[in-house]
Amino acid sequence: MGRDRHRQTVAQGSPAWTDYYLLKAVDLARAPDGSIVTATQDAIYIDILIRTILISLSVTVLCVLIGYPLAYMMASTDARTARWLMIFVLLPFWTSLLVRTTAWLVLLQSNGVVNSILTSLGLVAAPLELAHNRIGVLIAMTHILLPFVVLPVHAVMKGIPPAYWRAASSLGATPVKAFLRVYLPLTLPGVGAGALLVFILALGYYITPALVGGPKDQMLSYFIAYFVNQSSNWGMAAALAVVLLMIVIGFYAALVIAYGRKNAGGTGMISKTLGRRTPASRWLLRVYSVAVLFFLMAPIVAIVPLSFNSEPFFTYPMPGLSLRWYQEVFASADWQLAARNSIVVAIFATILATVLGTLAAIGLNRPDCPWKMALSAIIISPIVIPVVVAAVGIFYFYADVGLLNTLTGLVLSHTALGAPFVMITVAATLAGFDHRLMRAAASLGASPITAFRKVMLPIIAPGVIAGAIFAFVTSFDDVVVALFITGAEQKTLPRQMWSGLREQISPAITAVATLLIIMAAALMLTANALQARQERAVAPKE
């Protein structure tokens, strides 16, 4: 493809390619080898790398600062309140990434919900520029990645014995000094794990910056996708993907070295009176937690009513109620094809991922399993590697074996993405399994398959089902891999939503988003019920 054709293609594409970076990328697309040297030595791509790292670091810092107090509130309150707080944290976490990004686009655009409310209340004279710039990217990415900090930090806080705090107080430490010298250092492993997750995931973000960001907010993944899907410069795409992967591995190794030997220490639950908080500090923490939960739930709360709007506008108050957008979705051949493909792919990918992930967990749980740590790292690598890097690798492999633009290829890809979640979930369940039961079954003449089917499987079934739910959600939510390896006949619901958002923001998308939110809520409640059942099953009998 020649340079003129490149310019014409890009000019008709995304508005994110309307600045100098577009012309420079088109010039570099002519490079015959697309080597890593070309990608790293050019000043423009150095700028893109720095921009990617700065945005990722900014989101990581925001997530840690916002999420730490909420995790503390969850760990220091009573069990019933903690469960409700966890539900409000997990519901956005389970909701499709594309749905949440769509919701923020609706909220932040010039005629969106936030500006409509602000102007109607007279707080601002003109709409604020909240979308298609760095502010929108940081808000949307922080919202999406915040649970990845809250969950690990909360898990570490739950394991810190309250005796540590009481011992510091008995030695004359003030609550502030006890927190800084005792409690905070003990929670750093959880903070480090959460920050690492957020930073790695943010480095590979493509969808959110592409939809909510402006021309100078696009990250490295955007350019990787462009070189694969539009300019067909596979060498440059591979070079940028390798650079991104090297950055991820470098930061991961640094964090492992820094925190690998640290642990929270102790077991047991934190008392709800931890730290002897004053009434004012308790109320301040509660108000803060409510504000953070509102931030997490706002996109979901805002987008659902708009799916019933009688007019094609994303503003409040709505002029009337109607089911026209649901009727449009169910009557559309494109949406029907996308829904059918998503369901078929998710079902088959879930079955394969559940079988493979369960077998991997059982094998790694054996005491005589060789190279257990290395094998575990390989299996969970799809979670650590940025999804755009994985998508590029899958694209190159499928191009050689003829699996591009096939549902079979998409099923296999989603199987690889979902199997690690199954393995992690089943492995956690197997941690409380008594292997003497298997030996007892064998001593009674049961074959290994019979012992597994009648003894082990019923006990670990909740973990297997929970892992299958995670695999199903992972497949149903994927849009990046689908964009790289599928064509028009294999489009899925997320890809159909992506196409609609790139071309025009139709209210029909809000109807689909609402249906996906309902599905996510149902799956989350099912997974929580299964987890509670498993905890009751492994709890010691008194």
Secondary structure, 3 states (H helix, E strand, C coil): CCHHHHHHHHHCCCHHHCCHHHHHHHHHCCCCCCCHHHHHHCHHHHHHHHHHHHHHHHHHHHHHHHHHHHHHHHHHCCHHHHHHHHHHHHHHHHCCHHHHHHHHHHHHCCCCHHHHHHHHCCCCCCCCCCCCCHHHHHHHHHHHHCHHHHHHHHHHHHCCCHHHHHHHHHCCCCHHHHHHHHHHHHHHHHHHHHHHHHHHHHHCCCHHHHHHCCHHHCCHHHHHHHHHHCCCCHHHHHHHHHHHHHHHHHHHHHHHHHHCCCCCCCCCCCCCCCCCCCHHHHHHHHHHHHHHHHHHHHHHHHHHHHCCECCCCCCCCCCCECCHHHHHHHHCHHHHHHHHHHHHHHHHHHHHHHHHHHHHHHHHHCCCCCCHHHHHHHHCHHHHCCHHHHHHHHHHHHHHHCCCCCHHHHHHHHHHHHHHHHHHHHHHHHCCCCCHHHHHHHHCCCCHHHHHHHHHHHHHHHHHHHHHHHHHHHHHHCCHHHHHHCCHHHCCHHHHHHHHHHHCCCCHHHHHHHHHHHHHHHHHHHHHHHHHHHHHHHCCCC
